[in-house]
Amino acid sequence: MRISDELLRIARLLIAEDLDVIDDSNAYKQVTKVRRIPIARNVDPRTKKRTLIIGNDEIKRLGLVLPGKGYLSDSQMKKLFSSEVVIEEKVDGHPVVIVYGGYTFYCESLIIKHTVEFDGIPLSQEGWPDSTVVYEVMDGEFLNPAKASGKWLSRSEKVSVCGMVGAPVVPLIFKGKIKPENLPKIADRISGFGSGQAEGVVVKNLKDGVFGKFINIEFQKSISDDALHGGKHPMQKGERNVRRRFNVPDYSE
């Protein structure tokens, strides 16, 4: 083994030892108050015509509310789309938080398969945990990540920091101003980390601090442990994502 290879191996081990990995599935939700965006699609039982439904009242009237799933209020949705947003793919795995190097990283461990099979997860580098993808970074180290109160990094800042620590970042889908009615079309795409349809997107208005998530129409009524896993949670089932593809494109920007 070359000396440079040995030094790189030691450096990676030191980084891994310094990482504080926190298993907390609710931390991000508690900090951001992220909720589902009240957009749904209704199918007329007689004509089979599909219409896009926007707003909580109409979604409730038509019986399209997903049980147990919280929604942004209409005023929050309006604020979310009032200025520039960053839209990134919603990847579905097991939430973890990593505290390291002056930052708090909100991540998704994609080792175990949940609703989407990922076969193109970028390789981690520099001792970062394998198949652990970052979707948000906060400035400051918060060992209680559910009470974090620092500044969210912008997309470019997040990519830069993650590049330094060797962490993969969720795919960027869109950045700019859009209308709520255009969201389903933007979200309907093949996953950047797999060969199947993406589960959905997370919409972030960093200026106003409003976060919303949108699940693709096809997934909205089917995502549940009972429907997808026979009543068994994915972490208990333990079926792993397996990398089958190589030369995965860089989805960092």
N, C-alpha and C positions, 0 to 999 in steps of 0.2 A: 504493500500500500504506500502511496506517495505521502510525504509529510503534509502537503496541502490538503489531501483527502482526510488525513487523521485529524488535523486541526479543525476542518469543517465538521467532522463527526462530533468532536468534543464541544464545539460551539453550539451545535444543534441540541446536544444533551443538556447543556447549561441553560439554554432558552427554555426547553421543556420543563426543567426542574423549577424555573422561576415562575411559570404560569400558574395562576390561581384559577382553576376550572370550577365553576359553580353550577350545579344542576338546579336550575330554577326556571320552570316553564311559564311562570306568570310575571317575571320581572319586567319584560318589555311591555307587556300589556298594562302593567301598573304605572310605569313611567310615562308612556306615550298616550295612554287611554285609547289606543287603536281599537276601532270597531269596524264592523262590516259597513260598506257604503250601501245605502238603501236603493239599490237598482236590481230589478228582477225582470224576468221575461214570462209573460203570460201566454198560454195557448188556449184559444177559444175551443171548448169541447165539441162544438157543432161545426164550425167552419175550419178549425185547425189553424186559423190565422194566428201568427205570433206578433205580439206587441211588446215593446219595451216599457216597463213600469218604473217610474222614478218618484221617490218620496215615500215616507213611512205610512201615511194615511191610506194611499191607494194599495200599497203592498199588503197592509192589514186587511183592507176591505176585500181583496181578492184571495185572501187566505194563503199568501205566498211567504209569510214569515217563517224563517227557519227556527225551529224550536231550540231554545237555550242559547241562541246566538244574539249578542247585543249589536245594535245598529247605531251609527251616528245619527244625531238628530238632523232634521232638514236644514237648520241653521248652521250646524257644523259642516254639513256637506257643502253648503254654499260657500262657507269660509275656506274649506279645503281647496275648492276650485277657483278661488277669487284671484289667485296669482300663480306664479310659476310652480310647477310640481315636478318632483322626481318620481318616476314610476319604475319599479324594479320587480323582477319576478318573485313571486311568493313560492319559496321552496319548502317542502313539507318533510320535516324530520323531527328530531328531538331537540328542543331549545336548551342551550347552555350559554353561560356567560363566562368570558375569560378576561381576567384583570391582569394587565401586563404593560410594562413600558410607559406608564403614565396615562393609559387609556383603559376604557371599559368596552369590551367587544361583545355585542349581542350576536349570537351565532346559532346556526342550526347544524346539528350533527346528522349527516345523511348516511351513516353506516347502515342503519336499519331502514328497510323500505316501508313507507307509509302508503299514501294514496297514489304517488307517481313513482315509477321505477326510473332511477337515475343511473345511466350507464356511461356518463361522460363528465364525472366530477373532476375538476382540475386537481392535480396533485398539490398537496401542501408542501411547503419548503421550510427550511431553517428551524426545524423542530416543532412547527405548528402541528396540532393534532390532525391526523388524517381524516379526510372527508368532513371537516368542520368548516363550514362556509359562513363568512361574516355578512350580515345584512345591515348592521348599524354600529357606529362607533361614537362613544361619548368621550370628550376631553376630561381626563381625570380618572383616578383609580377609586372605584367604589366597591368595597367588599360586600356591601348590601346593595346589590344592583337594582332592587325594586324601589330604592329611595334615592337613586342617583339624581343629581341636579346640575350637571355640567352642561357644556355646549355640545350640541350634535355637530359632528363634522359634515361638511358638504360632501357631495359625491367624489369630487376630485381629491379632497383632503383624505377621505376614507380610503380611496384607492392607493394613495401615496403611502399612508401609514401601513395598510395591509401588505403592500409590496415590501416594506422594510422588515416585517415580521414573518413573511412567507405565507400569509393567509389568503385563500381564495375569497373572492367577493361575488355576491349574487349578480346575475346579469342585469345590466341597465337596458330598459326597454324604451323609455321616452323621457325627455326633459323639455319642459316648456309649458305653455298654457293650453288647456283643452276644456271641452265641455263635458259634463257628466254623461250625456248620451253617446259620446264617442268612446267611452271607456271599454265597453264589452268588445268592440272590434279590436282595440289595442291589446286587450288581455288575451284574446283568442289566438294562441300561437303555440308552436312546438317549444318545449322546454329547452333552455340553453344548456342544460346539463343532461339531457336525455333525448330519446327518440319519440316520446309520446307527448300528448298535449300538456302544457303547463297547467298547474292547478289554478293559478290566478296571479294577481299582482298586488303589490302594496304601493299606495299612493301617499307621497309625503310632501306636505307644504312646510318646509323648514322655516320659512319666514314667519309664518303665523303659528307654528307648532301644532299643526293638525295632521293626524295620521289616519288613513283608512285602508281597508283591504277589500278586494273584490274577488270573489271566487267565480270562475268560469261557469256559465249557465249549466253546462253538462254535469258539473260536479255538485251544484248547489243542493240538490235533493238527495244525493247519494252518499255524501261524506258522513259517515258515522261508523263507529266500531262494528255495529251489528251488520250494516250493509256490506262493508268492505272486508271485514276480518272475522266474520262469524261470531261476533261478540267478544273477540279476544283482542286486546290492545296490541298494536304493532310491536311495541317493545317486549311484550311477552311472547309474541309469535316468533320474533327474532329472525325474520327473513331478510337477508342482507341485499343491499344494492351491490352490483358487481360491475366493475369497469370493463367494458367491452370495446370501447373506442379509444383511439389514441390521437395525438396531435389535436387536442381540444382547443378550439379558438379562444382567444382572450376576450372575455366579456366584461372586462373591468371598466371600460369606458364606452 
